[in-house]
Amino acid sequence: MRPSQRGVRGKAETAARAPLSLDGAELLLSMVEARWASTNGDARRMESQLKSQQELDKVEEHLAKLEALPGQNEEARRQIQELQSRIRALRTQVTVNYDAWHKAELARHPQRPHTLDYIERVFSDWSEIHGDRGFGDDPALVCGMARFHGQEVMVLGTEKGRDTKQRMYRNFGLPNPEGYRKALRAMKMAEKFSRPVITLVDVTGANPGLGAEERGQAEAIARNLREMARLEVPIVTVITGEGGSGGALAIAVADRVLMMENAVYSVISPEGCASIMWRDTTKKELAAQALRITARDLSELGCVDAIIEEPAGGAHTDPDRAAQLLDAALEKHLAELAKLPLPQLVVSRYNKFRTMARFFRIQSS
Amino acid sequence: MAWFKRQSADVDASGAKKVRTEGLWVKCDNCRQIIWKKDLEENLNVCPKCDHHFRIDARARLALLLDGNQYEIFDSNLVSTDPLNFVDLKAYSSRLAQAQSETGLSDAVINARGKLNDRPVIVSAMEYSFIGGSMGAVVGESITRAIEQSIETKAPLIIVSASGGARMMEGVVSLMQLAKISAALARLDEVRVPYISVLTDPTTGGVTASFAMLGDLNIAEPGALIGFAGPRVIEQTIRQKLPQGFQRSEFLLEHGMLDAVVPRRQMKPYLSRALDFMTRAA
């Protein structure tokens, strides 16, 4: 990388005199393309895809710097823009070719926007509410009142935290029973005052801890499932990152279940499945494939209602754009739900789950 | 030349090991005592020496609860369609076929209509020996249909759980069964028909996190393993040895998660007593 980077800069600095030539940038791009081509179809493609992404990031950065340099003519600008669009196309290609395990990695990407990132960008007047009125407050599951396009809504979601300290505080986004109970309390309050509920799901799975078992996480999840099924206000759920089994479902019994393009939703983590079914955690790629966890899989199985597009390369490449796309989807679905009279809303939510995932046949005896 | 020579080269080491005394004596898993099998069976598969409750299958459970072992099975003809075409070390479809031939059931639950001390009831009994009693699309549908039967006929519902949780081989499809069953239970709750959840060894995962914990009463057999995350997973995660009796019925009772721990022999009288309270005299 190094010599060619210098090459780019060297060329660009002389750009004021000579007509700008983008040899260096082209070279960079061709390297990326070559790398993509060589690894595509390679058995080690899985690892290198993330690296390709990182290289693309770097190329884009350099192009941006080039663009900012003074003294460029129209032709150079046009070329830069062309290259940028080529980068976008490559990014899309990289994402589309992701297989299930890579989607799982993308869904867990450390830079992926979390619940609070979306709340900050999509809602206004966020006022968090705390505590389950029984045992404590759970920072892994945040609830609060907010405004969405001027409308009062209850927002809740699991929050993983960004840096190490936050992650510890948020228990890596693994809710305790208090979290589920707080969520239910918040939803009941929304019901009382006729405000729609929006839930954002990004949770690895159930909390495998002593305390969570002692305080009955199974009961807390079960109760949420039952009460959400009959809550008398519209509920929209978005799986933004990981939808990890019961922990996710506990806040996902909704009129509309939407899924971000690179999110995953599963009954067990690929690692967990690999260790149980293959007795070997290194078989996680196989397990991810077998479990059918991607948004497209879920949509084909009829378990989610719609897929929300993400910026090319994944939500982490452009959190603002991701939030805009989420915003648009929420607006559309909330508006549709607002048209339904209440009793009909609850009945259609019931029917939706009643007829979902009916994969059985009747055997003639 | 050797003194001893193997007559035939191919010794068949495959096939199940045969125990010659099988069928007469049983060793208790808990107290390690040898019990005459007939004694054990007469004692409802509860160890006469230490009261350890052996696991029993769904049919034995129905016989235990329903008057005169008389009942009518319904919705027994549902079969999974293997929605994911799941293959791990072995294809799910062949696991299914094997479980079906071993248990004679189409999936891990039996729905039955019968009488409990002369009162009509609906019982769903789970079969642990069918792929760990795991819940996929068929178990989800069967239990939902049992709930709907209860709503329709107003007969109280009893679900006897024995399950490792959601069926991994059906992926997210099995997860959605939790939502479906819980939603149906909300309807049952609204029409005020009693639902008693009986938890037996083991009840874990998605089954605990849905219908098993949603009874008007949640009662368990002594010593049953009940939890959401399995004990091994917790042990690996927190890297500590779990306390004695963790996730056993008595532990849950102590932590306020169960209404009662009821020995097998008293289960039927207890249910009958509870249903007296919950149903109005005709």
Boltz contact constraints between the chains, C-beta under 6 A:
constraints:
  - contact:
      token1: [A, 206]
      token2: [B, 228]
      max_distance: 6.0
  - contact:
      token1: [A, 206]
      token2: [B, 229]
      max_distance: 6.0
  - contact:
      token1: [A, 208]
      token2: [B, 229]
      max_distance: 6.0
  - contact:
      token1: [A, 208]
      token2: [B, 233]
      max_distance: 6.0
  - contact:
      token1: [A, 208]
      token2: [B, 234]
      max_distance: 6.0
  - contact:
      token1: [A, 208]
      token2: [B, 237]
      max_distance: 6.0
  - contact:
      token1: [A, 213]
      token2: [B, 227]
      max_distance: 6.0
  - contact:
      token1: [A, 214]
      token2: [B, 255]
      max_distance: 6.0
  - contact:
      token1: [A, 216]
      token2: [B, 257]
      max_distance: 6.0
  - contact:
      token1: [A, 217]
      token2: [B, 228]
      max_distance: 6.0
  - contact:
      token1: [A, 218]
      token2: [B, 208]
      max_distance: 6.0
  - contact:
      token1: [A, 218]
      token2: [B, 209]
      max_distance: 6.0
  - contact:
      token1: [A, 218]
      token2: [B, 213]
      max_distance: 6.0
  - contact:
      token1: [A, 218]
      token2: [B, 228]
      max_distance: 6.0
  - contact:
      token1: [A, 219]
      token2: [B, 213]
      max_distance: 6.0
  - contact:
      token1: [A, 219]
      token2: [B, 257]
      max_distance: 6.0
  - contact:
      token1: [A, 221]
      token2: [B, 209]
      max_distance: 6.0
  - contact:
      token1: [A, 222]
      token2: [B, 209]
      max_distance: 6.0
  - contact:
      token1: [A, 222]
      token2: [B, 210]
      max_distance: 6.0
  - contact:
      token1: [A, 222]
      token2: [B, 213]
      max_distance: 6.0
  - contact:
      token1: [A, 222]
      token2: [B, 214]
      max_distance: 6.0
  - contact:
      token1: [A, 225]
      token2: [B, 178]
      max_distance: 6.0
  - contact:
      token1: [A, 225]
      token2: [B, 179]
      max_distance: 6.0
  - contact:
      token1: [A, 225]
      token2: [B, 182]
      max_distance: 6.0
  - contact:
      token1: [A, 225]
      token2: [B, 210]
      max_distance: 6.0
  - contact:
      token1: [A, 226]
      token2: [B, 182]
      max_distance: 6.0
  - contact:
      token1: [A, 226]
      token2: [B, 185]
      max_distance: 6.0
  - contact:
      token1: [A, 226]
      token2: [B, 186]
      max_distance: 6.0
  - contact:
      token1: [A, 226]
      token2: [B, 214]
      max_distance: 6.0
  - contact:
      token1: [A, 229]
      token2: [B, 183]
      max_distance: 6.0
  - contact:
      token1: [A, 229]
      token2: [B, 186]
      max_distance: 6.0
  - contact:
      token1: [A, 230]
      token2: [B, 186]
      max_distance: 6.0
  - contact:
      token1: [A, 246]
      token2: [B, 206]
      max_distance: 6.0
  - contact:
      token1: [A, 246]
      token2: [B, 209]
      max_distance: 6.0
  - contact:
      token1: [A, 249]
      token2: [B, 175]
      max_distance: 6.0
  - contact:
      token1: [A, 249]
      token2: [B, 178]
      max_distance: 6.0
  - contact:
      token1: [A, 253]
      token2: [B, 179]
      max_distance: 6.0
  - contact:
      token1: [A, 265]
      token2: [B, 172]
      max_distance: 6.0
  - contact:
      token1: [A, 266]
      token2: [B, 172]
      max_distance: 6.0
  - contact:
      token1: [A, 267]
      token2: [B, 166]
      max_distance: 6.0
  - contact:
      token1: [A, 267]
      token2: [B, 171]
      max_distance: 6.0
  - contact:
      token1: [A, 267]
      token2: [B, 172]
      max_distance: 6.0
  - contact:
      token1: [A, 267]
      token2: [B, 174]
      max_distance: 6.0
  - contact:
      token1: [A, 267]
      token2: [B, 175]
      max_distance: 6.0
  - contact:
      token1: [A, 268]
      token2: [B, 168]
      max_distance: 6.0
  - contact:
      token1: [A, 273]
      token2: [B, 168]
      max_distance: 6.0
  - contact:
      token1: [A, 277]
      token2: [B, 88]
      max_distance: 6.0
  - contact:
      token1: [A, 278]
      token2: [B, 88]
      max_distance: 6.0
  - contact:
      token1: [A, 290]
      token2: [B, 86]
      max_distance: 6.0
  - contact:
      token1: [A, 291]
      token2: [B, 171]
      max_distance: 6.0
  - contact:
      token1: [A, 292]
      token2: [B, 84]
      max_distance: 6.0
  - contact:
      token1: [A, 292]
      token2: [B, 171]
      max_distance: 6.0
  - contact:
      token1: [A, 303]
      token2: [B, 172]
      max_distance: 6.0
  - contact:
      token1: [A, 303]
      token2: [B, 176]
      max_distance: 6.0
  - contact:
      token1: [A, 350]
      token2: [B, 183]
      max_distance: 6.0
  - contact:
      token1: [A, 353]
      token2: [B, 179]
      max_distance: 6.0
  - contact:
      token1: [A, 353]
      token2: [B, 180]
      max_distance: 6.0
  - contact:
      token1: [A, 353]
      token2: [B, 183]
      max_distance: 6.0
  - contact:
      token1: [A, 356]
      token2: [B, 176]
      max_distance: 6.0
  - contact:
      token1: [A, 357]
      token2: [B, 137]
      max_distance: 6.0
  - contact:
      token1: [A, 357]
      token2: [B, 173]
      max_distance: 6.0
  - contact:
      token1: [A, 357]
      token2: [B, 176]
      max_distance: 6.0
  - contact:
      token1: [A, 359]
      token2: [B, 81]
      max_distance: 6.0
  - contact:
      token1: [A, 359]
      token2: [B, 83]
      max_distance: 6.0
  - contact:
      token1: [A, 359]
      token2: [B, 137]
      max_distance: 6.0
  - contact:
      token1: [A, 359]
      token2: [B, 173]
      max_distance: 6.0
  - contact:
      token1: [A, 360]
      token2: [B, 78]
      max_distance: 6.0
  - contact:
      token1: [A, 360]
      token2: [B, 80]
      max_distance: 6.0
  - contact:
      token1: [A, 360]
      token2: [B, 137]
      max_distance: 6.0
  - contact:
      token1: [A, 360]
      token2: [B, 138]
      max_distance: 6.0
  - contact:
      token1: [A, 360]
      token2: [B, 141]
      max_distance: 6.0
  - contact:
      token1: [A, 361]
      token2: [B, 79]
      max_distance: 6.0
  - contact:
      token1: [A, 361]
      token2: [B, 81]
      max_distance: 6.0
  - contact:
      token1: [A, 362]
      token2: [B, 77]
      max_distance: 6.0
  - contact:
      token1: [A, 363]
      token2: [B, 77]
      max_distance: 6.0
  - contact:
      token1: [A, 363]
      token2: [B, 79]
      max_distance: 6.0
  - contact:
      token1: [A, 365]
      token2: [B, 77]
      max_distance: 6.0
